[in-house]
Amino acid sequence: MNNTILNLRPYPMEELNRIKEELKKKGVHIYDFGTGDPKEPVDEKIVKSIKDSITEISQYPSVIGRKDLRESIANWVKKRFEVELDPDGEIIPSNGSKEAIFHLPLTFINTDEPEKSRVIFGTPAYPVYERGTLYAGGKPYPVKLREEDKFLLRLDKVEKSILEETKIVWINYPHNPTGATADISYLKEIYSITQEFDIILCSDECYTEIYFDFKPPSALQVGYKNLLVFHSLSKRSGLTGYRTGFIAGDKTLIDQLKKSRSSFGVATPDFIQAAAKTAWSDENHVEKRREVFRKKRDLFIKFFNKVGLEYLHPEATFYFWIKTPKGLTTEEYVKQLLKYGIVVSPGVNFCAGIEILNQQCQSDYFRIALVPSYEECLKAVKVWEKAHSEIVR
Ligand SMILES: Cc1ncc(COP(=O)(O)O)c(C=O)c1O
């Protein structure tokens, strides 16, 4: 087996699923705040688009996708971020953003150029930035995201010699798992540093549409050359199972992606592209989704304030990043909660594999994803309140 795979610990969500299954077998009612895959139904118009586009003859989709989809994406970007994109040259559909993120380093990392093969990303993080880097033969360089920096990746604090060796920087705001957001001035600053060191800036923007207090900006608003953004309909429209998103930005990079992605087998099926076109062209269903998450978020803000759990106020995303109560390790608290059927993700799940290998990963935080329905959340809060008082007693 490939050593890259052998050396990785189990995918964090797989580990959680295993524990959950054991509890279910024991008959414990599970309130699952672990995996970030909400269950709200897909908007009818989107489902209809799929049904209407199923054809009798099935043919291979193309890497560049349907022109009408690329045009609807360009229209959305124009409306949302006031940025003009050329639908033919600056946008490629993807099968959700995970594969696009995973495959990206395969296009840009040269293993015979080790002096320019680092990939920087913040930690805690979505694990795929590191995994894609490792599979492509790049060198992951996790940078600790700190509370005092509002969990923003601070390239200005990274040594110049490291930046000189860096090919790609990943940022992800609004951020999984902390819910932190970045403003335009932060994006401008990080873009200017990446350009100074000839680095490709990749901005994973899959949560920009799940906002509450302010509309998160896109890196597209601050730059063009050496810049790519990654968007998805998984969070905005709840289409996690349909696998659809897009990559947009610098035409030179998009041209290179067009060449390489034809080898990956990730062109999006035609009927999913039809659904994606409908989803990017409609804001009503997104507004409704935001309201659902806002209601759940407000419920938990009230609950955490009541029981005295500290958390980072989420201006966006459907996550809470919560501090472990004093006197307990995160592992202890999370395991205790599990006994009551409350599934949360310990912060260590979002550490880079390299940090774990080097024993540099400690986290006093855990994450909840607002996945259960509002009614289930109401019940969960009651169970959690009782559990919490018994655990911290
Ligand atoms: C930060 C981040 N990026 C990307 C993804 C991948 O999402 P998808 O492949 O469904 O678009 C996720 C999923 O949870 C995520 O949290």
The ligand as an SDF file (V2000), in Angstrom:
LIG
                    3D

 16 16  0  0  0  0  0  0  0  0999 V2000
  -13.5450   24.0770    4.6490 C   0  0  0  0  0  0  0  0  0  0  0  0
  -14.1610   23.0930    3.7430 C   0  0  0  0  0  0  0  0  0  0  0  0
  -13.7760   23.0600    2.4730 N   0  0  0  0  0  0  0  0  0  0  0  0
  -14.2950   22.1930    1.6130 C   0  0  0  0  0  0  0  0  0  0  0  0
  -15.2470   21.2830    1.9970 C   0  0  0  0  0  0  0  0  0  0  0  0
  -15.7570   20.3000    0.9810 C   0  0  0  0  0  0  0  0  0  0  0  0
  -17.0650   20.4950    0.6720 O   0  0  0  0  0  0  0  0  0  0  0  0
  -17.6920   19.9410   -0.6600 P   0  0  0  0  0  0  0  0  0  0  0  0
  -16.7330   18.9910   -1.2860 O   0  0  0  0  0  0  0  0  0  0  0  0
  -18.9340   19.2670   -0.2320 O   0  0  0  0  0  0  0  0  0  0  0  0
  -17.9160   21.1300   -1.5170 O   0  0  0  0  0  0  0  0  0  0  0  0
  -15.7030   21.2610    3.3250 C   0  0  0  0  0  0  0  0  0  0  0  0
  -16.6940   20.2940    3.7780 C   0  0  0  0  0  0  0  0  0  0  0  0
  -17.0510   20.1740    4.8940 O   0  0  0  0  0  0  0  0  0  0  0  0
  -15.1380   22.2100    4.2140 C   0  0  0  0  0  0  0  0  0  0  0  0
  -15.5130   22.2580    5.4940 O   0  0  0  0  0  0  0  0  0  0  0  0
  1  2  1  0
  2  3  1  0
  2 15  2  0
  3  4  2  0
  4  5  1  0
  5  6  1  0
  5 12  2  0
  6  7  1  0
  7  8  1  0
  8  9  2  0
  8 10  1  0
  8 11  1  0
 12 13  1  0
 12 15  1  0
 13 14  2  0
 15 16  1  0
M  END
$$$$
